[in-house]
Amino acid sequence: MTRRPLYITCNGEPVREPQATVHVQNPAVTSALGVYETVEIANGRLFHLEDHLERLARSAATIDLPLPASPSRLARWAHATVEAARQRDGLLRVLALAGDADDPPRVYMLVLPPIRYPVSLYRQGATAITFVGERALPTAKTLNTLVNFLAQRAARARGCHEALLVTRAGILEGSSSNIFVVMHGKLITPPDHLVLAGVTRDIVLRLARERGYAIVFRPLSPATIPQWEEAFITSTSRHVMPLTVVDDRPIGQGTVGPITQALRQAFEAYFAAQVGLDPDDHPLEVSRGPAHRRQSSGNTP
């Protein structure tokens, strides 16, 4: 089956896929000097685009990377890119790369196919391993994703969906996700200043507050895994995905817990409203997760 060519723009102008390249000596290649975001496209709309672009700007500022345009102009480029690609569902990858002696900083935008995961990952829950590794500059979404790649590879070798990164501070995030657990009825997640705070994570936290859940921000010790009553991960492509097994150990009863299910339903209702979908036509058990996704190793927290 022939792969559909990607629609790509560079600083707002369309470019052919073979020309969407950087020199081997560009700092983006030699030093991972670049940042990126992944935005979901659903029903022809970009979900929380402004939040993603604000985080792109924060990540760029963290590594002193100049961007060639303001967030508002980047937003115009994004909408134009998606419209020209004529793809109503998928992902918009935004790559901001350092310039070199011959080229100024560039922002590439690529329209990618949607990521689809198996039904079982939402109905029965996903499995994960723990992996000792720590990202550099954890609050910035940079091109330095070696630890993420190694963790994902280790998870796949074990037949698992995700890897939870064990740092000196404890478990802070997944290789491509944010992590939440429930202990003693409280929702626990690592604090913003230690992780890459995902857009999906922020929405889930707001929905949890609106529903009166107690939230605690702290790193998660691997020693507490037997005490986890529920666990779930969040990311752009996954939305809210239950975790029911970590390192071959069942979480709680080994089934999807009630708080996880409630927050997943709340997120899907919010998502449907934001992108103009009718929840009655897209029942939760077969819409934005189960029936419309396949497993992927994409790094999209």
C-alpha positions, 0 to 999 in steps of 0.5 A: 500500500502506497503511503500518502504524501505528507502535506508540509509547510515551512514558515507558512509556505508549502514545501514538497516532502523531499525538500523538508530537510535540514543540514547534517550540521544543523544544531537541531541535528547535532545538539537536538536544538529544537522544540515541537508540539503535536495537535489533534485534528478532529472534525477539521478542527485543531483541538486547543491549538492556542495552548499547544502553541503557548507551550511551544513558545515556552519550550523555545524560550527555555532553550533560548531558541528564537521562533520566526513568528508570534504564536498568533501568526503560528496559529494562522499558519497552522489553520492554513496548513490543515485547511490545505491538507484537506484532512479532517482527522489526524495530527498536526506536528509542529517542529521549530528548528534552530537556524544555521549559517545558511538558514534562519530558524524554521517552523515546519508543520506536518499533517499526519494520519490519526493515531488509533489504539485497540479497544482493549486498551480502554476497556481492559486497560493498558500495561506498562513497565518502569524504566530508569531514565530522566529527560533533560530539561523536563519542562520543555518539549525538545527534540532530545527524546533519546530517553523516551525512545529507549523507554518505548523500545523497552516497553515494546520488547516486554509486550507493554504499551507504555514505560513509566520513567523512574528518575531520582525524584521518583516516577514523574511521567511516561515515555510519551504521557503524563501519569495519574494515580488514585490512592486513598481516594485522592488523585495524585500526579507529579507537579508541573515544575518536574514534568512536561505538563501536557495540554490533555493533563491540564484539561483533566485536572480542571475537570477533576476539580470541577467534580470535587476530586482531591488532587495531590501534586507529588512525585510517585515512588515506585515502592507505592505501586502496590498501593495504587488503587487506579492509574491512567495516562494522558496524552494528545493521541490517547486522551485518558487511557487506563493503566491496569498493570505495571511491571506485571503487577495488577493496579488495584483490582486489575480493572478500570477504576471508577475515577478513571472511567468518570474522568475519561467520560468527562474528557470525551464529552468536553472533547466532542463539544470542542470539536463539534461532534455529537456525543450521541453519534459517537458513544464514548466506548467506541469513539475517541479511544477504543474503536478509532485508534491503533497502538503507536509509539508517537511521543505526544504528551 
